[in-house]
Amino acid sequence: MNFEVSMFVARVMIFLSCRQLNLQASYHRQNLGVKYTRQK
């Protein structure tokens, strides 16, 4: 595996992990919003 390919793979892995974190964060935010509106 040459250097360019490994850099590309690393960039893709970082992008995917960041997207997963963003999805989890938005999911938790929705859950908090639901709990907050139910308490009212």
N, CA, C and O atoms as a Tripos MOL2 file, in Angstrom:
@<TRIPOS>MOLECULE
protein
  160   159    40     0     0
PROTEIN
NO_CHARGES

@<TRIPOS>ATOM
      1 N           0.8630   -1.2010    0.0000 N.3       1 MET1
      2 CA          0.0000    0.0000    0.0000 C.3       1 MET1
      3 C           0.8960    1.2460    0.0000 C.2       1 MET1
      4 O           1.7280    1.4210    0.8900 O.2       1 MET1
      5 N           0.7160    2.0960   -0.9960 N.am      2 ASN2
      6 CA          1.5690    3.2900   -1.0410 C.3       2 ASN2
      7 C           0.9940    4.4030   -0.1700 C.2       2 ASN2
      8 O          -0.0860    4.2660    0.4040 O.2       2 ASN2
      9 N           1.7220    5.4870   -0.0840 N.am      3 PHE3
     10 CA          1.3880    6.5370    0.8870 C.3       3 PHE3
     11 C           0.0550    7.2030    0.5570 C.2       3 PHE3
     12 O          -0.7560    7.4410    1.4520 O.2       3 PHE3
     13 N          -0.1800    7.5080   -0.7410 N.am      4 GLU4
     14 CA         -1.4250    8.2100   -1.1030 C.3       4 GLU4
     15 C          -2.6490    7.3780   -0.7370 C.2       4 GLU4
     16 O          -3.6410    7.9010   -0.2290 O.2       4 GLU4
     17 N          -2.5660    6.0850   -1.0000 N.am      5 VAL5
     18 CA         -3.7150    5.2210   -0.7140 C.3       5 VAL5
     19 C          -3.9830    5.1700    0.7850 C.2       5 VAL5
     20 O          -5.1340    5.2460    1.2140 O.2       5 VAL5
     21 N          -2.9310    5.0440    1.5770 N.am      6 SER6
     22 CA         -3.1280    4.9770    3.0270 C.3       6 SER6
     23 C          -3.6890    6.2960    3.5530 C.2       6 SER6
     24 O          -4.5170    6.2940    4.4640 O.2       6 SER6
     25 N          -3.2500    7.4200    2.9920 N.am      7 MET7
     26 CA         -3.8090    8.7120    3.4100 C.3       7 MET7
     27 C          -5.2890    8.7840    3.0630 C.2       7 MET7
     28 O          -6.0920    9.2660    3.8610 O.2       7 MET7
     29 N          -5.6550    8.3060    1.8740 N.am      8 PHE8
     30 CA         -7.0640    8.3190    1.4680 C.3       8 PHE8
     31 C          -7.9050    7.4470    2.3950 C.2       8 PHE8
     32 O          -8.9910    7.8450    2.8170 O.2       8 PHE8
     33 N          -7.3980    6.2620    2.7080 N.am      9 VAL9
     34 CA         -8.1360    5.3580    3.5990 C.3       9 VAL9
     35 C          -8.3110    5.9980    4.9720 C.2       9 VAL9
     36 O          -9.3890    5.9280    5.5630 O.2       9 VAL9
     37 N          -7.2450    6.6220    5.4790 N.am     10 ALA10
     38 CA         -7.3400    7.2630    6.7930 C.3      10 ALA10
     39 C          -8.3750    8.3790    6.7620 C.2      10 ALA10
     40 O          -9.1380    8.5490    7.7120 O.2      10 ALA10
     41 N          -8.4020    9.1450    5.6620 N.am     11 ARG11
     42 CA         -9.3640   10.2450    5.5700 C.3      11 ARG11
     43 C         -10.7940    9.7060    5.5480 C.2      11 ARG11
     44 O         -11.6890   10.2720    6.1760 O.2      11 ARG11
     45 N         -11.0000    8.6070    4.8200 N.am     12 VAL12
     46 CA        -12.3470    8.0200    4.7570 C.3      12 VAL12
     47 C         -12.7680    7.5100    6.1320 C.2      12 VAL12
     48 O         -13.9110    7.7050    6.5430 O.2      12 VAL12
     49 N         -11.8530    6.8600    6.8410 N.am     13 MET13
     50 CA        -12.1810    6.3480    8.1700 C.3      13 MET13
     51 C         -12.5500    7.4940    9.1090 C.2      13 MET13
     52 O         -13.5190    7.3930    9.8620 O.2      13 MET13
     53 N         -11.7800    8.5840    9.0660 N.am     14 ILE14
     54 CA        -12.0750    9.7380    9.9270 C.3      14 ILE14
     55 C         -13.4360   10.3150    9.5640 C.2      14 ILE14
     56 O         -14.2200   10.6640   10.4470 O.2      14 ILE14
     57 N         -13.7230   10.4180    8.2590 N.am     15 PHE15
     58 CA        -15.0070   10.9780    7.8240 C.3      15 PHE15
     59 C         -16.1630   10.1230    8.3290 C.2      15 PHE15
     60 O         -17.1610   10.6470    8.8240 O.2      15 PHE15
     61 N         -16.0230    8.7980    8.2000 N.am     16 LEU16
     62 CA        -17.1070    7.9140    8.6240 C.3      16 LEU16
     63 C         -17.3070    7.9890   10.1320 C.2      16 LEU16
     64 O         -18.4470    8.0290   10.5950 O.2      16 LEU16
     65 N         -16.2350    8.0080   10.9040 N.am     17 SER17
     66 CA        -16.3740    8.0610   12.3610 C.3      17 SER17
     67 C         -16.9910    9.3880   12.7890 C.2      17 SER17
     68 O         -17.8070    9.4270   13.7100 O.2      17 SER17
     69 N         -16.6010   10.4800   12.1220 N.am     18 CYS18
     70 CA        -17.1910   11.7810   12.4480 C.3      18 CYS18
     71 C         -18.6780   11.7700   12.1330 C.2      18 CYS18
     72 O         -19.4810   12.2980   12.9020 O.2      18 CYS18
     73 N         -19.0550   11.1630   10.9930 N.am     19 ARG19
     74 CA        -20.4690   11.1450   10.6390 C.3      19 ARG19
     75 C         -21.2520   10.3200   11.6460 C.2      19 ARG19
     76 O         -22.3710   10.6840   12.0090 O.2      19 ARG19
     77 N         -20.6720    9.2030   12.1050 N.am     20 GLN20
     78 CA        -21.3500    8.3750   13.0970 C.3      20 GLN20
     79 C         -21.5560    9.1490   14.3990 C.2      20 GLN20
     80 O         -22.6210    9.0620   15.0100 O.2      20 GLN20
     81 N         -20.5420    9.9040   14.8250 N.am     21 LEU21
     82 CA        -20.6580   10.6970   16.0490 C.3      21 LEU21
     83 C         -21.7520   11.7430   15.8920 C.2      21 LEU21
     84 O         -22.5340   11.9650   16.8160 O.2      21 LEU21
     85 N         -21.8150   12.3920   14.7210 N.am     22 ASN22
     86 CA        -22.8450   13.4030   14.5010 C.3      22 ASN22
     87 C         -24.2290   12.7740   14.5400 C.2      22 ASN22
     88 O         -25.1590   13.3650   15.0900 O.2      22 ASN22
     89 N         -24.3810   11.5860   13.9670 N.am     23 LEU23
     90 CA        -25.6780   10.9120   13.9880 C.3      23 LEU23
     91 C         -26.0750   10.5850   15.4200 C.2      23 LEU23
     92 O         -27.2230   10.8020   15.8090 O.2      23 LEU23
     93 N         -25.1370   10.0640   16.2100 N.am     24 GLN24
     94 CA        -25.4400    9.7300   17.6020 C.3      24 GLN24
     95 C         -25.8020   10.9850   18.3890 C.2      24 GLN24
     96 O         -26.7150   10.9580   19.2150 O.2      24 GLN24
     97 N         -25.0900   12.0890   18.1380 N.am     25 ALA25
     98 CA        -25.3530   13.3270   18.8750 C.3      25 ALA25
     99 C         -26.7500   13.8430   18.5480 C.2      25 ALA25
    100 O         -27.4820   14.2490   19.4510 O.2      25 ALA25
    101 N         -27.1310   13.8330   17.2730 N.am     26 SER26
    102 CA        -28.4590   14.3260   16.9100 C.3      26 SER26
    103 C         -29.5270   13.3940   17.4840 C.2      26 SER26
    104 O         -30.5980   13.8560   17.8790 O.2      26 SER26
    105 N         -29.2510   12.0920   17.5350 N.am     27 TYR27
    106 CA        -30.2060   11.1410   18.0970 C.3      27 TYR27
    107 C         -30.4180   11.4150   19.5850 C.2      27 TYR27
    108 O         -31.5530   11.4180   20.0610 O.2      27 TYR27
    109 N         -29.3330   11.6430   20.3150 N.am     28 HIS28
    110 CA        -29.4500   11.9480   21.7420 C.3      28 HIS28
    111 C         -30.1830   13.2670   21.9370 C.2      28 HIS28
    112 O         -30.9760   13.4010   22.8690 O.2      28 HIS28
    113 N         -29.9280   14.2430   21.0670 N.am     29 ARG29
    114 CA        -30.5970   15.5330   21.1960 C.3      29 ARG29
    115 C         -32.1020   15.3590   21.0140 C.2      29 ARG29
    116 O         -32.8890   15.9780   21.7290 O.2      29 ARG29
    117 N         -32.5060   14.5170   20.0550 N.am     30 GLN30
    118 CA        -33.9350   14.2770   19.8510 C.3      30 GLN30
    119 C         -34.5410   13.6290   21.0880 C.2      30 GLN30
    120 O         -35.6340   14.0010   21.5130 O.2      30 GLN30
    121 N         -33.8350   12.6580   21.6680 N.am     31 ASN31
    122 CA        -34.3540   11.9850   22.8600 C.3      31 ASN31
    123 C         -34.5100   12.9750   24.0120 C.2      31 ASN31
    124 O         -35.5100   12.9370   24.7280 O.2      31 ASN31
    125 N         -33.5300   13.8600   24.1970 N.am     32 LEU32
    126 CA        -33.6210   14.8530   25.2650 C.3      32 LEU32
    127 C         -34.8050   15.7720   25.0150 C.2      32 LEU32
    128 O         -35.5190   16.1330   25.9500 O.2      32 LEU32
    129 N         -35.0220   16.1570   23.7490 N.am     33 GLY33
    130 CA        -36.1490   17.0310   23.4260 C.3      33 GLY33
    131 C         -37.4690   16.3490   23.7530 C.2      33 GLY33
    132 O         -38.3850   16.9900   24.2670 O.2      33 GLY33
    133 N         -37.5760   15.0610   23.4610 N.am     34 VAL34
    134 CA        -38.8190   14.3370   23.7380 C.3      34 VAL34
    135 C         -39.0650   14.2800   25.2390 C.2      34 VAL34
    136 O         -40.1850   14.5160   25.6910 O.2      34 VAL34
    137 N         -38.0350   13.9700   26.0110 N.am     35 LYS35
    138 CA        -38.1960   13.9040   27.4660 C.3      35 LYS35
    139 C         -38.5920   15.2740   28.0210 C.2      35 LYS35
    140 O         -39.4220   15.3760   28.9240 O.2      35 LYS35
    141 N         -37.9790   16.3280   27.4620 N.am     36 TYR36
    142 CA        -38.2380   17.6670   27.9820 C.3      36 TYR36
    143 C         -39.6810   18.0700   27.7090 C.2      36 TYR36
    144 O         -40.3280   18.6670   28.5700 O.2      36 TYR36
    145 N         -40.1950   17.7510   26.5170 N.am     37 THR37
    146 CA        -41.5640   18.1490   26.1930 C.3      37 THR37
    147 C         -42.5580   17.2940   26.9670 C.2      37 THR37
    148 O         -43.6510   17.7630   27.2860 O.2      37 THR37
    149 N         -42.2040   16.0480   27.2770 N.am     38 ARG38
    150 CA        -43.1270   15.2030   28.0400 C.3      38 ARG38
    151 C         -43.2610   15.7060   29.4760 C.2      38 ARG38
    152 O         -44.3340   15.6000   30.0700 O.2      38 ARG38
    153 N         -42.1840   16.2520   30.0360 N.am     39 GLN39
    154 CA        -42.2600   16.7540   31.4140 C.3      39 GLN39
    155 C         -43.2110   17.9440   31.5020 C.2      39 GLN39
    156 O         -43.9250   18.1060   32.4920 O.2      39 GLN39
    157 N         -43.2150   18.7720   30.4610 N.am     40 LYS40
    158 CA        -44.1610   19.8900   30.4750 C.3      40 LYS40
    159 C         -45.5610   19.3270   30.3890 C.2      40 LYS40
    160 O         -46.5320   20.0850   30.3840 O.2      40 LYS40
@<TRIPOS>BOND
     1     1     2 1
     2     2     3 1
     3     3     4 2
     4     3     5 am
     5     5     6 1
     6     6     7 1
     7     7     8 2
     8     7     9 am
     9     9    10 1
    10    10    11 1
    11    11    12 2
    12    11    13 am
    13    13    14 1
    14    14    15 1
    15    15    16 2
    16    15    17 am
    17    17    18 1
    18    18    19 1
    19    19    20 2
    20    19    21 am
    21    21    22 1
    22    22    23 1
    23    23    24 2
    24    23    25 am
    25    25    26 1
    26    26    27 1
    27    27    28 2
    28    27    29 am
    29    29    30 1
    30    30    31 1
    31    31    32 2
    32    31    33 am
    33    33    34 1
    34    34    35 1
    35    35    36 2
    36    35    37 am
    37    37    38 1
    38    38    39 1
    39    39    40 2
    40    39    41 am
    41    41    42 1
    42    42    43 1
    43    43    44 2
    44    43    45 am
    45    45    46 1
    46    46    47 1
    47    47    48 2
    48    47    49 am
    49    49    50 1
    50    50    51 1
    51    51    52 2
    52    51    53 am
    53    53    54 1
    54    54    55 1
    55    55    56 2
    56    55    57 am
    57    57    58 1
    58    58    59 1
    59    59    60 2
    60    59    61 am
    61    61    62 1
    62    62    63 1
    63    63    64 2
    64    63    65 am
    65    65    66 1
    66    66    67 1
    67    67    68 2
    68    67    69 am
    69    69    70 1
    70    70    71 1
    71    71    72 2
    72    71    73 am
    73    73    74 1
    74    74    75 1
    75    75    76 2
    76    75    77 am
    77    77    78 1
    78    78    79 1
    79    79    80 2
    80    79    81 am
    81    81    82 1
    82    82    83 1
    83    83    84 2
    84    83    85 am
    85    85    86 1
    86    86    87 1
    87    87    88 2
    88    87    89 am
    89    89    90 1
    90    90    91 1
    91    91    92 2
    92    91    93 am
    93    93    94 1
    94    94    95 1
    95    95    96 2
    96    95    97 am
    97    97    98 1
    98    98    99 1
    99    99   100 2
   100    99   101 am
   101   101   102 1
   102   102   103 1
   103   103   104 2
   104   103   105 am
   105   105   106 1
   106   106   107 1
   107   107   108 2
   108   107   109 am
   109   109   110 1
   110   110   111 1
   111   111   112 2
   112   111   113 am
   113   113   114 1
   114   114   115 1
   115   115   116 2
   116   115   117 am
   117   117   118 1
   118   118   119 1
   119   119   120 2
   120   119   121 am
   121   121   122 1
   122   122   123 1
   123   123   124 2
   124   123   125 am
   125   125   126 1
   126   126   127 1
   127   127   128 2
   128   127   129 am
   129   129   130 1
   130   130   131 1
   131   131   132 2
   132   131   133 am
   133   133   134 1
   134   134   135 1
   135   135   136 2
   136   135   137 am
   137   137   138 1
   138   138   139 1
   139   139   140 2
   140   139   141 am
   141   141   142 1
   142   142   143 1
   143   143   144 2
   144   143   145 am
   145   145   146 1
   146   146   147 1
   147   147   148 2
   148   147   149 am
   149   149   150 1
   150   150   151 1
   151   151   152 2
   152   151   153 am
   153   153   154 1
   154   154   155 1
   155   155   156 2
   156   155   157 am
   157   157   158 1
   158   158   159 1
   159   159   160 2
@<TRIPOS>SUBSTRUCTURE
     1 MET1         2 RESIDUE 1 A MET
     2 ASN2         6 RESIDUE 1 A ASN
     3 PHE3        10 RESIDUE 1 A PHE
     4 GLU4        14 RESIDUE 1 A GLU
     5 VAL5        18 RESIDUE 1 A VAL
     6 SER6        22 RESIDUE 1 A SER
     7 MET7        26 RESIDUE 1 A MET
     8 PHE8        30 RESIDUE 1 A PHE
     9 VAL9        34 RESIDUE 1 A VAL
    10 ALA10       38 RESIDUE 1 A ALA
    11 ARG11       42 RESIDUE 1 A ARG
    12 VAL12       46 RESIDUE 1 A VAL
    13 MET13       50 RESIDUE 1 A MET
    14 ILE14       54 RESIDUE 1 A ILE
    15 PHE15       58 RESIDUE 1 A PHE
    16 LEU16       62 RESIDUE 1 A LEU
    17 SER17       66 RESIDUE 1 A SER
    18 CYS18       70 RESIDUE 1 A CYS
    19 ARG19       74 RESIDUE 1 A ARG
    20 GLN20       78 RESIDUE 1 A GLN
    21 LEU21       82 RESIDUE 1 A LEU
    22 ASN22       86 RESIDUE 1 A ASN
    23 LEU23       90 RESIDUE 1 A LEU
    24 GLN24       94 RESIDUE 1 A GLN
    25 ALA25       98 RESIDUE 1 A ALA
    26 SER26      102 RESIDUE 1 A SER
    27 TYR27      106 RESIDUE 1 A TYR
    28 HIS28      110 RESIDUE 1 A HIS
    29 ARG29      114 RESIDUE 1 A ARG
    30 GLN30      118 RESIDUE 1 A GLN
    31 ASN31      122 RESIDUE 1 A ASN
    32 LEU32      126 RESIDUE 1 A LEU
    33 GLY33      130 RESIDUE 1 A GLY
    34 VAL34      134 RESIDUE 1 A VAL
    35 LYS35      138 RESIDUE 1 A LYS
    36 TYR36      142 RESIDUE 1 A TYR
    37 THR37      146 RESIDUE 1 A THR
    38 ARG38      150 RESIDUE 1 A ARG
    39 GLN39      154 RESIDUE 1 A GLN
    40 LYS40      158 RESIDUE 1 A LYS
